[in-house]
């Protein structure tokens, strides 16, 4: 992953509303969640939600699929895994360390 791509994705997630959207889609799993359900769950105005979804879509963190009249959003797990790998790729290359587990860091 290129540095600029990683920065754009992290910047997108740096907004609290977009982070809430992404986390809701992760919780929804492979089935995803409709835009309408996201709007109700997060109590966000339709125009605001649309703006934030577009930002996440542009950087590839989510995908959208139309099913009849419903727009389904899904988290892009592969891309997120790549972003996480990019962040820790060179862990401890200049020293000896024990990486912290994700559970202990929380």
RAKA-V82450 format. One record per helix or strand. SS is the DSSP state (a for helix, b for strand). FROM is the first residue (numbers start at 0). TO is the last residue. Records with the same first field share a line. If there is no record, write none. Layout:
SS->FROM-TO  FROM-TO
This chain:
a->2-12  15-30  34-41  45-57  76-87  101-104
b->32-33  61-66  69-74
